[in-house]
Amino acid sequence: MATISAVLNGSKNYFDLFDLPIGFVVDHSRLCERYRALLDGDSANSYGVPESAEDSTCEQSPIEIELAYRTLLDPLARAAYLLDLLECRSEGYGSGAGEYGALEGFLMAEIELRESLDEATSRPDPASAVAGMLTDLAEQGASLEKDLQRVLADPSPQNLTTAREILRQLELVGTCRRDAEDRRAALTSRS
């Protein structure tokens, strides 16, 4: 998943745009409510032309509003955006340190998970084995999301580095879940 860069040149970040506190946990009903209000406001106005100097919500185009909404709606995209935003605010702190070692560990974990998936599909009851693996991946993803929420509650440089690693693990779990779901669908179609 590509990390979405924080909107630093504009007057608002995605959280400000939807009047939400900056954090991993968002109020989905407030997000949806503000999304509809922003789109309704923009359709009444000529897409991005402010009616007055005080009307700052109209500075965003419908495309920017849609991107911001989808980013904040998806937990992984929201976490990546939040990390970018927090890292840019913490005096030039970046995620480049130790990137090679983290990438190497990520690739090894991906290989191990894919090998486990291959083993599951070669068992006598592959559908059951893949279903079990999907359950394990769902539990692992839920646990990682809790860890991410906890770490992002205190955005220290060390916690931001930890959050990046957790985000990578969540992305890996998501990729493996999609692969497992594809294999389960293929096994179901063969039956």
Residue pairs with C-beta under 8 A, 6 or more apart in sequence:
1 76
1 77
1 80
1 171
3 80
3 81
3 83
3 84
4 67
4 71
4 77
4 80
4 81
4 84
5 84
6 13
6 81
6 84
6 85
6 88
7 13
7 14
8 88
10 59
10 60
11 56
11 59
12 56
12 59
12 60
13 22
13 85
14 68
14 71
14 72
14 81
15 21
15 22
15 23
15 26
15 72
15 85
17 34
17 38
17 57
17 60
17 65
17 68
18 30
18 31
18 34
18 35
18 38
18 68
18 69
18 72
19 30
19 34
20 26
20 27
20 30
20 31
20 34
20 72
22 82
22 85
22 86
23 82
23 152
23 153
24 75
24 78
24 79
24 82
24 148
24 149
24 152
24 153
25 149
26 72
26 78
28 73
31 69
31 72
31 73
35 65
35 69
38 57
38 60
38 65
39 62
39 65
41 57
41 58
42 48
42 58
42 60
42 61
42 62
42 65
43 62
45 51
45 55
45 58
47 61
47 62
48 58
48 59
48 60
48 61
49 58
50 56
50 58
50 59
51 58
60 68
70 77
71 77
71 78
71 81
72 78
72 81
75 145
75 170
76 167
76 170
76 171
76 174
79 148
79 152
79 163
79 167
79 170
80 167
82 152
83 95
83 152
83 160
83 163
83 164
83 167
86 152
86 155
86 160
87 93
87 94
87 95
87 160
90 155
90 157
90 160
93 157
93 160
95 160
95 161
95 164
97 161
98 161
102 164
102 165
102 168
106 168
106 169
106 172
109 169
109 172
110 172
110 175
110 176
113 172
113 173
113 176
114 176
114 179
116 133
117 130
117 133
117 176
117 179
117 180
117 183
119 129
120 126
120 129
120 130
120 132
120 133
120 180
121 129
121 130
121 183
121 187
123 129
126 183
126 187
127 184
127 187
127 188
127 191
130 180
130 183
130 184
130 187
131 184
133 180
134 177
134 180
134 181
134 184
137 173
137 176
137 177
137 180
138 177
140 173
141 170
141 173
141 174
141 177
144 166
144 169
144 170
144 173
145 170
147 166
148 163
148 166
148 167
148 170
151 159
151 162
151 163
151 166
152 159
152 163
